[in-house]
Amino acid sequence: MYQQRLERSTKPFNARGSKVSRCQYCQVAQQDCLCEHQPSPSDEVAVLLLVSDNEVFKPSNTGRLILDTVEEAFAFQWSRTEPEQDMLDLLNDPRYQPIVVFPDQYVEDKTRLIASDATSKDFQRKPLLILLDGSWREARRMFNKSPYLNALPVLSINPDQVSQYMMRRSDNEKHLATAEVASLVFQQLGHDRLHQTLAMWFDVFRESYLNSKTRNRRDDTKPALKAYLSARNEKSL
């Protein structure tokens, strides 16, 4: 997706952080590349990531971390008028139960809402969790301007925790990063091991990303990475 978006781009990406020499896959600085530490993906659920146009180039994007942890993971560029046929086919795949993840207070038709105590075992088909990856304004637009999502059930979370994501700022401290949302959804649906894997992988990414910021003091002890590798070696992830 990144390469496709790059080919369509008419001007270079010059946002904050664009001068850092990054790994093109994990998007952290080359010296902190995380590719060799990739987690083993889970087959418990499936994920469909709808990515806003502005999000594709951002190295601070956390949606890719979800794709690292889930085996049946799909990512598509969001389009209001020209949704990809492969994505529409996926939504109609009989193997999956598509579920949109979105805050319940913004869902007008409350009959679409899934009970807060529902787990994956309550569905006859494997859950296909649809995550809207972008700023809060972009996510709301994707939710409201995507006719192919209108009839799908909606799963909501109400986080008590403050976002730990210091690379982005939000006026609402309960606006979590996409990976934080996914981690909580996994836990809510009863996938504790997948929740823990993504939560720790998110911590590792955040630690490595902050090390690449010139105004931050590097911490080469990398405690988050050490904790993640220790848990993986002990096979708790």
Biotite code that builds the C-alpha atoms (Angstrom):
import biotite.structure as struc

atoms = struc.array([
    struc.Atom([0.000, 0.000, 0.000], chain_id="A", res_id=1, res_name="MET", atom_name="CA", element="C"),
    struc.Atom([2.831, 2.377, 0.872], chain_id="A", res_id=2, res_name="TYR", atom_name="CA", element="C"),
    struc.Atom([4.503, 1.780, -2.488], chain_id="A", res_id=3, res_name="GLN", atom_name="CA", element="C"),
    struc.Atom([1.229, 2.206, -4.385], chain_id="A", res_id=4, res_name="GLN", atom_name="CA", element="C"),
    struc.Atom([0.521, 5.470, -2.591], chain_id="A", res_id=5, res_name="ARG", atom_name="CA", element="C"),
    struc.Atom([4.081, 6.632, -3.257], chain_id="A", res_id=6, res_name="LEU", atom_name="CA", element="C"),
    struc.Atom([3.656, 6.037, -6.990], chain_id="A", res_id=7, res_name="GLU", atom_name="CA", element="C"),
    struc.Atom([0.521, 8.212, -7.025], chain_id="A", res_id=8, res_name="ARG", atom_name="CA", element="C"),
    struc.Atom([2.076, 11.008, -4.989], chain_id="A", res_id=9, res_name="SER", atom_name="CA", element="C"),
    struc.Atom([2.757, 14.289, -6.787], chain_id="A", res_id=10, res_name="THR", atom_name="CA", element="C"),
    struc.Atom([5.044, 15.777, -4.123], chain_id="A", res_id=11, res_name="LYS", atom_name="CA", element="C"),
    struc.Atom([7.533, 14.442, -1.565], chain_id="A", res_id=12, res_name="PRO", atom_name="CA", element="C"),
    struc.Atom([6.511, 13.620, 1.996], chain_id="A", res_id=13, res_name="PHE", atom_name="CA", element="C"),
    struc.Atom([8.058, 16.385, 4.114], chain_id="A", res_id=14, res_name="ASN", atom_name="CA", element="C"),
    struc.Atom([6.185, 16.097, 7.407], chain_id="A", res_id=15, res_name="ALA", atom_name="CA", element="C"),
    struc.Atom([7.882, 16.006, 10.796], chain_id="A", res_id=16, res_name="ARG", atom_name="CA", element="C"),
    struc.Atom([10.261, 13.050, 11.012], chain_id="A", res_id=17, res_name="GLY", atom_name="CA", element="C"),
    struc.Atom([10.658, 12.697, 7.246], chain_id="A", res_id=18, res_name="SER", atom_name="CA", element="C"),
    struc.Atom([14.427, 13.335, 7.403], chain_id="A", res_id=19, res_name="LYS", atom_name="CA", element="C"),
    struc.Atom([15.105, 10.265, 9.565], chain_id="A", res_id=20, res_name="VAL", atom_name="CA", element="C"),
    struc.Atom([16.582, 7.315, 7.653], chain_id="A", res_id=21, res_name="SER", atom_name="CA", element="C"),
    struc.Atom([13.931, 4.663, 8.314], chain_id="A", res_id=22, res_name="ARG", atom_name="CA", element="C"),
    struc.Atom([13.399, 0.979, 7.635], chain_id="A", res_id=23, res_name="CYS", atom_name="CA", element="C"),
    struc.Atom([10.727, 0.935, 4.928], chain_id="A", res_id=24, res_name="GLN", atom_name="CA", element="C"),
    struc.Atom([8.911, -1.918, 6.653], chain_id="A", res_id=25, res_name="TYR", atom_name="CA", element="C"),
    struc.Atom([8.733, -1.125, 10.388], chain_id="A", res_id=26, res_name="CYS", atom_name="CA", element="C"),
    struc.Atom([9.206, 2.639, 9.826], chain_id="A", res_id=27, res_name="GLN", atom_name="CA", element="C"),
    struc.Atom([11.543, 3.249, 12.770], chain_id="A", res_id=28, res_name="VAL", atom_name="CA", element="C"),
    struc.Atom([15.111, 4.513, 12.367], chain_id="A", res_id=29, res_name="ALA", atom_name="CA", element="C"),
    struc.Atom([17.420, 2.036, 10.642], chain_id="A", res_id=30, res_name="GLN", atom_name="CA", element="C"),
    struc.Atom([19.551, 1.620, 13.764], chain_id="A", res_id=31, res_name="GLN", atom_name="CA", element="C"),
    struc.Atom([16.453, 0.625, 15.757], chain_id="A", res_id=32, res_name="ASP", atom_name="CA", element="C"),
    struc.Atom([14.864, -1.629, 13.103], chain_id="A", res_id=33, res_name="CYS", atom_name="CA", element="C"),
    struc.Atom([12.382, -4.077, 14.634], chain_id="A", res_id=34, res_name="LEU", atom_name="CA", element="C"),
    struc.Atom([11.911, -6.466, 11.732], chain_id="A", res_id=35, res_name="CYS", atom_name="CA", element="C"),
    struc.Atom([13.956, -9.290, 13.248], chain_id="A", res_id=36, res_name="GLU", atom_name="CA", element="C"),
    struc.Atom([11.737, -9.242, 16.350], chain_id="A", res_id=37, res_name="HIS", atom_name="CA", element="C"),
    struc.Atom([8.390, -9.695, 14.600], chain_id="A", res_id=38, res_name="GLN", atom_name="CA", element="C"),
    struc.Atom([5.823, -11.545, 16.735], chain_id="A", res_id=39, res_name="PRO", atom_name="CA", element="C"),
    struc.Atom([4.291, -14.855, 15.695], chain_id="A", res_id=40, res_name="SER", atom_name="CA", element="C"),
    struc.Atom([0.882, -13.961, 14.220], chain_id="A", res_id=41, res_name="PRO", atom_name="CA", element="C"),
    struc.Atom([-2.315, -15.352, 15.726], chain_id="A", res_id=42, res_name="SER", atom_name="CA", element="C"),
    struc.Atom([-5.118, -17.057, 13.795], chain_id="A", res_id=43, res_name="ASP", atom_name="CA", element="C"),
    struc.Atom([-7.805, -16.436, 16.458], chain_id="A", res_id=44, res_name="GLU", atom_name="CA", element="C"),
    struc.Atom([-9.449, -13.504, 14.660], chain_id="A", res_id=45, res_name="VAL", atom_name="CA", element="C"),
    struc.Atom([-9.164, -11.690, 11.329], chain_id="A", res_id=46, res_name="ALA", atom_name="CA", element="C"),
    struc.Atom([-8.613, -7.970, 10.834], chain_id="A", res_id=47, res_name="VAL", atom_name="CA", element="C"),
    struc.Atom([-9.480, -5.564, 8.042], chain_id="A", res_id=48, res_name="LEU", atom_name="CA", element="C"),
    struc.Atom([-7.673, -2.252, 8.323], chain_id="A", res_id=49, res_name="LEU", atom_name="CA", element="C"),
    struc.Atom([-9.220, 0.654, 6.402], chain_id="A", res_id=50, res_name="LEU", atom_name="CA", element="C"),
    struc.Atom([-6.502, 3.277, 6.097], chain_id="A", res_id=51, res_name="VAL", atom_name="CA", element="C"),
    struc.Atom([-7.148, 6.949, 5.429], chain_id="A", res_id=52, res_name="SER", atom_name="CA", element="C"),
    struc.Atom([-5.218, 8.632, 2.647], chain_id="A", res_id=53, res_name="ASP", atom_name="CA", element="C"),
    struc.Atom([-3.203, 10.798, 5.045], chain_id="A", res_id=54, res_name="ASN", atom_name="CA", element="C"),
    struc.Atom([-2.200, 7.893, 7.261], chain_id="A", res_id=55, res_name="GLU", atom_name="CA", element="C"),
    struc.Atom([-0.244, 5.803, 4.772], chain_id="A", res_id=56, res_name="VAL", atom_name="CA", element="C"),
    struc.Atom([2.911, 7.914, 4.836], chain_id="A", res_id=57, res_name="PHE", atom_name="CA", element="C"),
    struc.Atom([3.012, 8.586, 8.580], chain_id="A", res_id=58, res_name="LYS", atom_name="CA", element="C"),
    struc.Atom([5.863, 6.678, 10.277], chain_id="A", res_id=59, res_name="PRO", atom_name="CA", element="C"),
    struc.Atom([4.009, 7.091, 13.582], chain_id="A", res_id=60, res_name="SER", atom_name="CA", element="C"),
    struc.Atom([1.107, 4.981, 12.271], chain_id="A", res_id=61, res_name="ASN", atom_name="CA", element="C"),
    struc.Atom([0.308, 2.036, 14.568], chain_id="A", res_id=62, res_name="THR", atom_name="CA", element="C"),
    struc.Atom([-2.101, 0.140, 12.319], chain_id="A", res_id=63, res_name="GLY", atom_name="CA", element="C"),
    struc.Atom([0.777, -1.846, 10.874], chain_id="A", res_id=64, res_name="ARG", atom_name="CA", element="C"),
    struc.Atom([1.467, -3.265, 14.333], chain_id="A", res_id=65, res_name="LEU", atom_name="CA", element="C"),
    struc.Atom([-1.923, -4.970, 14.273], chain_id="A", res_id=66, res_name="ILE", atom_name="CA", element="C"),
    struc.Atom([-1.085, -6.544, 10.928], chain_id="A", res_id=67, res_name="LEU", atom_name="CA", element="C"),
    struc.Atom([2.133, -7.860, 12.501], chain_id="A", res_id=68, res_name="ASP", atom_name="CA", element="C"),
    struc.Atom([0.214, -9.801, 15.135], chain_id="A", res_id=69, res_name="THR", atom_name="CA", element="C"),
    struc.Atom([-2.729, -11.254, 13.178], chain_id="A", res_id=70, res_name="VAL", atom_name="CA", element="C"),
    struc.Atom([-2.276, -13.927, 10.506], chain_id="A", res_id=71, res_name="GLU", atom_name="CA", element="C"),
    struc.Atom([-5.459, -13.176, 8.543], chain_id="A", res_id=72, res_name="GLU", atom_name="CA", element="C"),
    struc.Atom([-4.895, -9.434, 8.295], chain_id="A", res_id=73, res_name="ALA", atom_name="CA", element="C"),
    struc.Atom([-5.871, -7.239, 5.370], chain_id="A", res_id=74, res_name="PHE", atom_name="CA", element="C"),
    struc.Atom([-5.237, -3.548, 4.689], chain_id="A", res_id=75, res_name="ALA", atom_name="CA", element="C"),
    struc.Atom([-6.980, -1.356, 2.139], chain_id="A", res_id=76, res_name="PHE", atom_name="CA", element="C"),
    struc.Atom([-6.791, 2.324, 1.276], chain_id="A", res_id=77, res_name="GLN", atom_name="CA", element="C"),
    struc.Atom([-10.145, 3.898, 2.103], chain_id="A", res_id=78, res_name="TRP", atom_name="CA", element="C"),
    struc.Atom([-12.081, 5.497, -0.732], chain_id="A", res_id=79, res_name="SER", atom_name="CA", element="C"),
    struc.Atom([-15.499, 7.088, -0.428], chain_id="A", res_id=80, res_name="ARG", atom_name="CA", element="C"),
    struc.Atom([-16.433, 6.561, -4.085], chain_id="A", res_id=81, res_name="THR", atom_name="CA", element="C"),
    struc.Atom([-14.208, 3.709, -5.335], chain_id="A", res_id=82, res_name="GLU", atom_name="CA", element="C"),
    struc.Atom([-13.839, 0.963, -2.717], chain_id="A", res_id=83, res_name="PRO", atom_name="CA", element="C"),
    struc.Atom([-11.594, -1.869, -3.831], chain_id="A", res_id=84, res_name="GLU", atom_name="CA", element="C"),
    struc.Atom([-13.437, -4.929, -5.099], chain_id="A", res_id=85, res_name="GLN", atom_name="CA", element="C"),
    struc.Atom([-11.146, -7.241, -3.109], chain_id="A", res_id=86, res_name="ASP", atom_name="CA", element="C"),
    struc.Atom([-12.262, -5.486, 0.057], chain_id="A", res_id=87, res_name="MET", atom_name="CA", element="C"),
    struc.Atom([-15.949, -5.787, -0.838], chain_id="A", res_id=88, res_name="LEU", atom_name="CA", element="C"),
    struc.Atom([-15.417, -9.485, -1.593], chain_id="A", res_id=89, res_name="ASP", atom_name="CA", element="C"),
    struc.Atom([-13.792, -9.924, 1.799], chain_id="A", res_id=90, res_name="LEU", atom_name="CA", element="C"),
    struc.Atom([-16.784, -8.358, 3.551], chain_id="A", res_id=91, res_name="LEU", atom_name="CA", element="C"),
    struc.Atom([-18.986, -10.942, 1.809], chain_id="A", res_id=92, res_name="ASN", atom_name="CA", element="C"),
    struc.Atom([-16.706, -13.913, 2.470], chain_id="A", res_id=93, res_name="ASP", atom_name="CA", element="C"),
    struc.Atom([-18.823, -16.583, 4.225], chain_id="A", res_id=94, res_name="PRO", atom_name="CA", element="C"),
    struc.Atom([-15.895, -17.559, 6.435], chain_id="A", res_id=95, res_name="ARG", atom_name="CA", element="C"),
    struc.Atom([-16.037, -14.260, 8.331], chain_id="A", res_id=96, res_name="TYR", atom_name="CA", element="C"),
    struc.Atom([-18.384, -12.198, 10.476], chain_id="A", res_id=97, res_name="GLN", atom_name="CA", element="C"),
    struc.Atom([-17.506, -8.556, 9.678], chain_id="A", res_id=98, res_name="PRO", atom_name="CA", element="C"),
    struc.Atom([-17.656, -6.260, 12.732], chain_id="A", res_id=99, res_name="ILE", atom_name="CA", element="C"),
    struc.Atom([-16.934, -2.536, 12.707], chain_id="A", res_id=100, res_name="VAL", atom_name="CA", element="C"),
    struc.Atom([-15.051, -1.207, 15.738], chain_id="A", res_id=101, res_name="VAL", atom_name="CA", element="C"),
    struc.Atom([-16.366, 2.261, 16.613], chain_id="A", res_id=102, res_name="PHE", atom_name="CA", element="C"),
    struc.Atom([-17.550, 4.220, 19.706], chain_id="A", res_id=103, res_name="PRO", atom_name="CA", element="C"),
    struc.Atom([-21.201, 3.510, 20.478], chain_id="A", res_id=104, res_name="ASP", atom_name="CA", element="C"),
    struc.Atom([-22.138, 7.143, 21.150], chain_id="A", res_id=105, res_name="GLN", atom_name="CA", element="C"),
    struc.Atom([-21.634, 7.912, 17.458], chain_id="A", res_id=106, res_name="TYR", atom_name="CA", element="C"),
    struc.Atom([-23.770, 5.024, 16.194], chain_id="A", res_id=107, res_name="VAL", atom_name="CA", element="C"),
    struc.Atom([-27.273, 6.285, 15.409], chain_id="A", res_id=108, res_name="GLU", atom_name="CA", element="C"),
    struc.Atom([-28.858, 2.858, 14.942], chain_id="A", res_id=109, res_name="ASP", atom_name="CA", element="C"),
    struc.Atom([-28.337, 1.268, 18.360], chain_id="A", res_id=110, res_name="LYS", atom_name="CA", element="C"),
    struc.Atom([-29.640, -2.104, 17.103], chain_id="A", res_id=111, res_name="THR", atom_name="CA", element="C"),
    struc.Atom([-26.280, -2.520, 15.357], chain_id="A", res_id=112, res_name="ARG", atom_name="CA", element="C"),
    struc.Atom([-24.391, -2.588, 18.654], chain_id="A", res_id=113, res_name="LEU", atom_name="CA", element="C"),
    struc.Atom([-22.963, -5.869, 19.908], chain_id="A", res_id=114, res_name="ILE", atom_name="CA", element="C"),
    struc.Atom([-23.355, -6.636, 23.620], chain_id="A", res_id=115, res_name="ALA", atom_name="CA", element="C"),
    struc.Atom([-20.350, -5.473, 25.622], chain_id="A", res_id=116, res_name="SER", atom_name="CA", element="C"),
    struc.Atom([-19.891, -8.939, 27.142], chain_id="A", res_id=117, res_name="ASP", atom_name="CA", element="C"),
    struc.Atom([-19.821, -10.757, 23.784], chain_id="A", res_id=118, res_name="ALA", atom_name="CA", element="C"),
    struc.Atom([-16.775, -12.883, 22.985], chain_id="A", res_id=119, res_name="THR", atom_name="CA", element="C"),
    struc.Atom([-15.585, -14.519, 19.785], chain_id="A", res_id=120, res_name="SER", atom_name="CA", element="C"),
    struc.Atom([-17.243, -17.760, 20.910], chain_id="A", res_id=121, res_name="LYS", atom_name="CA", element="C"),
    struc.Atom([-20.632, -16.087, 20.490], chain_id="A", res_id=122, res_name="ASP", atom_name="CA", element="C"),
    struc.Atom([-20.199, -15.824, 16.717], chain_id="A", res_id=123, res_name="PHE", atom_name="CA", element="C"),
    struc.Atom([-20.741, -18.718, 14.326], chain_id="A", res_id=124, res_name="GLN", atom_name="CA", element="C"),
    struc.Atom([-18.046, -17.388, 12.003], chain_id="A", res_id=125, res_name="ARG", atom_name="CA", element="C"),
    struc.Atom([-14.582, -16.002, 12.672], chain_id="A", res_id=126, res_name="LYS", atom_name="CA", element="C"),
    struc.Atom([-14.805, -12.282, 13.584], chain_id="A", res_id=127, res_name="PRO", atom_name="CA", element="C"),
    struc.Atom([-13.395, -9.948, 10.927], chain_id="A", res_id=128, res_name="LEU", atom_name="CA", element="C"),
    struc.Atom([-12.675, -6.798, 12.906], chain_id="A", res_id=129, res_name="LEU", atom_name="CA", element="C"),
    struc.Atom([-12.845, -3.658, 10.786], chain_id="A", res_id=130, res_name="ILE", atom_name="CA", element="C"),
    struc.Atom([-10.597, -0.933, 12.196], chain_id="A", res_id=131, res_name="LEU", atom_name="CA", element="C"),
    struc.Atom([-10.686, 2.607, 10.801], chain_id="A", res_id=132, res_name="LEU", atom_name="CA", element="C"),
    struc.Atom([-7.097, 3.811, 10.755], chain_id="A", res_id=133, res_name="ASP", atom_name="CA", element="C"),
    struc.Atom([-6.721, 7.581, 10.721], chain_id="A", res_id=134, res_name="GLY", atom_name="CA", element="C"),
    struc.Atom([-7.221, 10.697, 12.820], chain_id="A", res_id=135, res_name="SER", atom_name="CA", element="C"),
    struc.Atom([-10.454, 10.906, 14.783], chain_id="A", res_id=136, res_name="TRP", atom_name="CA", element="C"),
    struc.Atom([-11.944, 13.249, 12.159], chain_id="A", res_id=137, res_name="ARG", atom_name="CA", element="C"),
    struc.Atom([-10.927, 10.865, 9.370], chain_id="A", res_id=138, res_name="GLU", atom_name="CA", element="C"),
    struc.Atom([-12.288, 7.819, 11.218], chain_id="A", res_id=139, res_name="ALA", atom_name="CA", element="C"),
    struc.Atom([-15.676, 9.460, 11.700], chain_id="A", res_id=140, res_name="ARG", atom_name="CA", element="C"),
    struc.Atom([-15.771, 10.337, 8.018], chain_id="A", res_id=141, res_name="ARG", atom_name="CA", element="C"),
    struc.Atom([-14.928, 6.762, 7.042], chain_id="A", res_id=142, res_name="MET", atom_name="CA", element="C"),
    struc.Atom([-17.655, 5.431, 9.325], chain_id="A", res_id=143, res_name="PHE", atom_name="CA", element="C"),
    struc.Atom([-20.312, 7.815, 8.032], chain_id="A", res_id=144, res_name="ASN", atom_name="CA", element="C"),
    struc.Atom([-19.348, 7.828, 4.338], chain_id="A", res_id=145, res_name="LYS", atom_name="CA", element="C"),
    struc.Atom([-18.927, 4.104, 3.671], chain_id="A", res_id=146, res_name="SER", atom_name="CA", element="C"),
    struc.Atom([-22.232, 2.579, 2.519], chain_id="A", res_id=147, res_name="PRO", atom_name="CA", element="C"),
    struc.Atom([-20.718, -0.921, 2.571], chain_id="A", res_id=148, res_name="TYR", atom_name="CA", element="C"),
    struc.Atom([-20.308, -0.617, 6.358], chain_id="A", res_id=149, res_name="LEU", atom_name="CA", element="C"),
    struc.Atom([-23.806, 0.689, 7.091], chain_id="A", res_id=150, res_name="ASN", atom_name="CA", element="C"),
    struc.Atom([-25.490, -2.666, 7.755], chain_id="A", res_id=151, res_name="ALA", atom_name="CA", element="C"),
    struc.Atom([-22.672, -4.287, 9.715], chain_id="A", res_id=152, res_name="LEU", atom_name="CA", element="C"),
    struc.Atom([-22.726, -4.836, 13.490], chain_id="A", res_id=153, res_name="PRO", atom_name="CA", element="C"),
    struc.Atom([-20.632, -2.495, 15.615], chain_id="A", res_id=154, res_name="VAL", atom_name="CA", element="C"),
    struc.Atom([-18.415, -3.348, 18.566], chain_id="A", res_id=155, res_name="LEU", atom_name="CA", element="C"),
    struc.Atom([-17.615, -0.515, 20.938], chain_id="A", res_id=156, res_name="SER", atom_name="CA", element="C"),
    struc.Atom([-15.091, -0.128, 23.731], chain_id="A", res_id=157, res_name="ILE", atom_name="CA", element="C"),
    struc.Atom([-15.132, 2.442, 26.505], chain_id="A", res_id=158, res_name="ASN", atom_name="CA", element="C"),
    struc.Atom([-11.526, 2.723, 27.674], chain_id="A", res_id=159, res_name="PRO", atom_name="CA", element="C"),
    struc.Atom([-10.786, 3.865, 31.209], chain_id="A", res_id=160, res_name="ASP", atom_name="CA", element="C"),
    struc.Atom([-7.106, 4.266, 30.466], chain_id="A", res_id=161, res_name="GLN", atom_name="CA", element="C"),
    struc.Atom([-5.309, 7.304, 29.121], chain_id="A", res_id=162, res_name="VAL", atom_name="CA", element="C"),
    struc.Atom([-3.557, 6.786, 25.806], chain_id="A", res_id=163, res_name="SER", atom_name="CA", element="C"),
    struc.Atom([0.128, 5.988, 26.166], chain_id="A", res_id=164, res_name="GLN", atom_name="CA", element="C"),
    struc.Atom([0.864, 7.217, 22.656], chain_id="A", res_id=165, res_name="TYR", atom_name="CA", element="C"),
    struc.Atom([3.066, 10.286, 22.992], chain_id="A", res_id=166, res_name="MET", atom_name="CA", element="C"),
    struc.Atom([3.813, 10.637, 19.262], chain_id="A", res_id=167, res_name="MET", atom_name="CA", element="C"),
    struc.Atom([0.346, 12.011, 18.523], chain_id="A", res_id=168, res_name="ARG", atom_name="CA", element="C"),
    struc.Atom([-1.681, 14.608, 20.356], chain_id="A", res_id=169, res_name="ARG", atom_name="CA", element="C"),
    struc.Atom([-5.443, 14.575, 20.808], chain_id="A", res_id=170, res_name="SER", atom_name="CA", element="C"),
    struc.Atom([-7.807, 16.925, 22.606], chain_id="A", res_id=171, res_name="ASP", atom_name="CA", element="C"),
    struc.Atom([-9.480, 13.878, 24.107], chain_id="A", res_id=172, res_name="ASN", atom_name="CA", element="C"),
    struc.Atom([-7.186, 11.664, 26.181], chain_id="A", res_id=173, res_name="GLU", atom_name="CA", element="C"),
    struc.Atom([-9.489, 8.701, 25.542], chain_id="A", res_id=174, res_name="LYS", atom_name="CA", element="C"),
    struc.Atom([-8.764, 8.862, 21.808], chain_id="A", res_id=175, res_name="HIS", atom_name="CA", element="C"),
    struc.Atom([-6.427, 5.893, 21.637], chain_id="A", res_id=176, res_name="LEU", atom_name="CA", element="C"),
    struc.Atom([-3.967, 4.887, 18.932], chain_id="A", res_id=177, res_name="ALA", atom_name="CA", element="C"),
    struc.Atom([-5.340, 2.286, 16.511], chain_id="A", res_id=178, res_name="THR", atom_name="CA", element="C"),
    struc.Atom([-3.114, -0.434, 18.004], chain_id="A", res_id=179, res_name="ALA", atom_name="CA", element="C"),
    struc.Atom([-4.295, 0.426, 21.519], chain_id="A", res_id=180, res_name="GLU", atom_name="CA", element="C"),
    struc.Atom([-7.913, 0.092, 20.389], chain_id="A", res_id=181, res_name="VAL", atom_name="CA", element="C"),
    struc.Atom([-7.240, -3.270, 18.731], chain_id="A", res_id=182, res_name="ALA", atom_name="CA", element="C"),
    struc.Atom([-5.466, -4.575, 21.818], chain_id="A", res_id=183, res_name="SER", atom_name="CA", element="C"),
    struc.Atom([-8.459, -3.733, 24.014], chain_id="A", res_id=184, res_name="LEU", atom_name="CA", element="C"),
    struc.Atom([-10.870, -5.281, 21.500], chain_id="A", res_id=185, res_name="VAL", atom_name="CA", element="C"),
    struc.Atom([-8.848, -8.502, 21.464], chain_id="A", res_id=186, res_name="PHE", atom_name="CA", element="C"),
    struc.Atom([-9.030, -8.613, 25.251], chain_id="A", res_id=187, res_name="GLN", atom_name="CA", element="C"),
    struc.Atom([-12.773, -7.874, 25.259], chain_id="A", res_id=188, res_name="GLN", atom_name="CA", element="C"),
    struc.Atom([-13.399, -10.746, 22.844], chain_id="A", res_id=189, res_name="LEU", atom_name="CA", element="C"),
    struc.Atom([-11.477, -13.178, 25.045], chain_id="A", res_id=190, res_name="GLY", atom_name="CA", element="C"),
    struc.Atom([-8.117, -13.322, 23.239], chain_id="A", res_id=191, res_name="HIS", atom_name="CA", element="C"),
    struc.Atom([-5.852, -12.508, 26.171], chain_id="A", res_id=192, res_name="ASP", atom_name="CA", element="C"),
    struc.Atom([-2.632, -13.778, 24.619], chain_id="A", res_id=193, res_name="ARG", atom_name="CA", element="C"),
    struc.Atom([-3.166, -11.781, 21.425], chain_id="A", res_id=194, res_name="LEU", atom_name="CA", element="C"),
    struc.Atom([-4.045, -8.727, 23.527], chain_id="A", res_id=195, res_name="HIS", atom_name="CA", element="C"),
    struc.Atom([-0.800, -9.075, 25.481], chain_id="A", res_id=196, res_name="GLN", atom_name="CA", element="C"),
    struc.Atom([1.292, -9.613, 22.337], chain_id="A", res_id=197, res_name="THR", atom_name="CA", element="C"),
    struc.Atom([-0.034, -6.493, 20.629], chain_id="A", res_id=198, res_name="LEU", atom_name="CA", element="C"),
    struc.Atom([0.199, -4.398, 23.794], chain_id="A", res_id=199, res_name="ALA", atom_name="CA", element="C"),
    struc.Atom([3.860, -5.312, 24.263], chain_id="A", res_id=200, res_name="MET", atom_name="CA", element="C"),
    struc.Atom([4.656, -4.941, 20.548], chain_id="A", res_id=201, res_name="TRP", atom_name="CA", element="C"),
    struc.Atom([3.104, -1.475, 20.688], chain_id="A", res_id=202, res_name="PHE", atom_name="CA", element="C"),
    struc.Atom([5.354, -0.597, 23.643], chain_id="A", res_id=203, res_name="ASP", atom_name="CA", element="C"),
    struc.Atom([8.398, -1.798, 21.693], chain_id="A", res_id=204, res_name="VAL", atom_name="CA", element="C"),
    struc.Atom([7.453, 0.297, 18.652], chain_id="A", res_id=205, res_name="PHE", atom_name="CA", element="C"),
    struc.Atom([6.798, 3.390, 20.772], chain_id="A", res_id=206, res_name="ARG", atom_name="CA", element="C"),
    struc.Atom([10.148, 3.004, 22.536], chain_id="A", res_id=207, res_name="GLU", atom_name="CA", element="C"),
    struc.Atom([12.081, 2.615, 19.275], chain_id="A", res_id=208, res_name="SER", atom_name="CA", element="C"),
    struc.Atom([10.198, 5.432, 17.559], chain_id="A", res_id=209, res_name="TYR", atom_name="CA", element="C"),
    struc.Atom([10.877, 7.866, 20.396], chain_id="A", res_id=210, res_name="LEU", atom_name="CA", element="C"),
    struc.Atom([14.572, 6.958, 20.248], chain_id="A", res_id=211, res_name="ASN", atom_name="CA", element="C"),
    struc.Atom([14.635, 8.299, 16.690], chain_id="A", res_id=212, res_name="SER", atom_name="CA", element="C"),
    struc.Atom([13.258, 11.719, 17.667], chain_id="A", res_id=213, res_name="LYS", atom_name="CA", element="C"),
    struc.Atom([16.114, 14.205, 17.845], chain_id="A", res_id=214, res_name="THR", atom_name="CA", element="C"),
    struc.Atom([14.633, 16.163, 20.750], chain_id="A", res_id=215, res_name="ARG", atom_name="CA", element="C"),
    struc.Atom([14.421, 12.999, 22.873], chain_id="A", res_id=216, res_name="ASN", atom_name="CA", element="C"),
    struc.Atom([17.319, 11.514, 24.800], chain_id="A", res_id=217, res_name="ARG", atom_name="CA", element="C"),
    struc.Atom([18.043, 8.015, 23.531], chain_id="A", res_id=218, res_name="ARG", atom_name="CA", element="C"),
    struc.Atom([17.607, 5.062, 25.846], chain_id="A", res_id=219, res_name="ASP", atom_name="CA", element="C"),
    struc.Atom([19.719, 2.283, 24.400], chain_id="A", res_id=220, res_name="ASP", atom_name="CA", element="C"),
    struc.Atom([18.837, -0.062, 27.278], chain_id="A", res_id=221, res_name="THR", atom_name="CA", element="C"),
    struc.Atom([15.443, -0.539, 25.539], chain_id="A", res_id=222, res_name="LYS", atom_name="CA", element="C"),
    struc.Atom([13.503, -1.984, 28.500], chain_id="A", res_id=223, res_name="PRO", atom_name="CA", element="C"),
    struc.Atom([10.300, -2.507, 26.465], chain_id="A", res_id=224, res_name="ALA", atom_name="CA", element="C"),
    struc.Atom([12.156, -4.578, 23.868], chain_id="A", res_id=225, res_name="LEU", atom_name="CA", element="C"),
    struc.Atom([13.870, -6.608, 26.587], chain_id="A", res_id=226, res_name="LYS", atom_name="CA", element="C"),
    struc.Atom([10.546, -7.307, 28.310], chain_id="A", res_id=227, res_name="ALA", atom_name="CA", element="C"),
    struc.Atom([8.954, -8.333, 25.008], chain_id="A", res_id=228, res_name="TYR", atom_name="CA", element="C"),
    struc.Atom([11.827, -10.663, 24.058], chain_id="A", res_id=229, res_name="LEU", atom_name="CA", element="C"),
    struc.Atom([11.823, -12.206, 27.544], chain_id="A", res_id=230, res_name="SER", atom_name="CA", element="C"),
    struc.Atom([8.084, -12.915, 27.329], chain_id="A", res_id=231, res_name="ALA", atom_name="CA", element="C"),
    struc.Atom([8.487, -14.361, 23.840], chain_id="A", res_id=232, res_name="ARG", atom_name="CA", element="C"),
    struc.Atom([11.346, -16.622, 24.940], chain_id="A", res_id=233, res_name="ASN", atom_name="CA", element="C"),
    struc.Atom([9.249, -17.844, 27.849], chain_id="A", res_id=234, res_name="GLU", atom_name="CA", element="C"),
    struc.Atom([6.489, -18.580, 25.302], chain_id="A", res_id=235, res_name="LYS", atom_name="CA", element="C"),
    struc.Atom([3.961, -16.411, 27.135], chain_id="A", res_id=236, res_name="SER", atom_name="CA", element="C"),
    struc.Atom([3.398, -14.540, 23.844], chain_id="A", res_id=237, res_name="LEU", atom_name="CA", element="C"),
])
